[in-house]
């Protein structure tokens, strides 16, 4: 498994564990430059940059960040 596929697999597992949409997890890791400790901090505290980046990765109208549903129209 190359590093990109390995990273994507790890991000998917990380998102699943936190009940968070993969697009949000990908955006968080992109902003954290793949630093898992920083990604966890962003996930817990939030960041204004995450949601626009996450919605740019999908055509979905709703994404989940933990137990919170985020709608595209509110971003």
C-alpha positions as CSV (number, residue, x, y, z in Angstrom):
1,X,0.0,0.0,0.0
2,X,1.6,3.3,-1.0
3,X,1.7,6.2,1.5
4,X,-1.3,8.0,-0.1
5,X,-3.5,5.0,0.1
6,X,-2.2,4.3,3.6
7,X,-2.9,7.9,4.7
8,X,-6.4,7.7,3.3
9,X,-7.1,4.5,5.0
10,X,-5.9,6.0,8.3
11,X,-8.0,9.1,7.8
12,X,-11.1,7.0,7.1
13,X,-10.5,5.0,10.2
14,X,-9.9,8.2,12.2
15,X,-13.2,9.7,10.8
16,X,-15.2,6.5,11.5
17,X,-14.0,6.4,15.1
18,X,-15.1,10.0,15.6
19,X,-18.4,9.6,13.6
20,X,-17.2,12.3,11.3
21,X,-17.6,12.6,7.5
22,X,-14.5,11.6,5.6
23,X,-14.5,14.9,3.8
24,X,-14.3,16.8,7.2
25,X,-11.5,14.4,8.3
26,X,-9.6,14.9,5.1
27,X,-9.9,18.7,5.4
28,X,-8.8,18.6,9.1
29,X,-5.7,16.5,8.2
30,X,-4.9,18.7,5.2
31,X,-5.0,21.8,7.5
32,X,-3.0,19.9,10.1
33,X,-0.4,18.9,7.5
34,X,-1.1,15.3,8.5
35,X,-0.1,15.8,12.1
36,X,-2.5,13.6,14.0
37,X,-2.1,15.5,17.3
38,X,-2.9,18.8,15.6
39,X,-5.8,17.1,13.7
40,X,-7.3,16.0,17.0
41,X,-7.0,19.5,18.4
42,X,-8.7,21.0,15.3
43,X,-11.5,18.3,15.5
44,X,-12.1,19.1,19.2
45,X,-11.9,22.9,19.0
46,X,-13.0,23.5,15.4
47,X,-11.6,25.8,12.7
48,X,-13.4,28.2,10.3
49,X,-11.3,26.8,7.5
50,X,-12.5,23.2,7.8
51,X,-16.0,23.3,6.5
52,X,-15.5,25.2,3.2
53,X,-12.6,22.9,2.4
54,X,-14.7,19.8,3.3
55,X,-17.7,20.8,1.2
56,X,-15.3,21.6,-1.7
57,X,-14.5,17.8,-1.6
58,X,-18.1,16.6,-2.1
59,X,-21.4,17.5,-3.6
60,X,-23.2,16.3,-0.5
61,X,-25.5,18.9,1.2
62,X,-24.8,17.5,4.7
63,X,-21.7,16.4,6.6
64,X,-21.3,15.2,10.1
65,X,-18.7,16.5,12.6
66,X,-19.1,14.1,15.5
67,X,-22.8,14.2,16.5
68,X,-23.4,17.5,14.8
69,X,-24.9,17.7,11.3
70,X,-23.6,20.5,9.2
71,X,-25.6,21.7,6.2
72,X,-23.8,23.2,3.1
73,X,-26.3,26.1,3.0
74,X,-25.1,27.2,6.5
75,X,-21.4,27.4,5.5
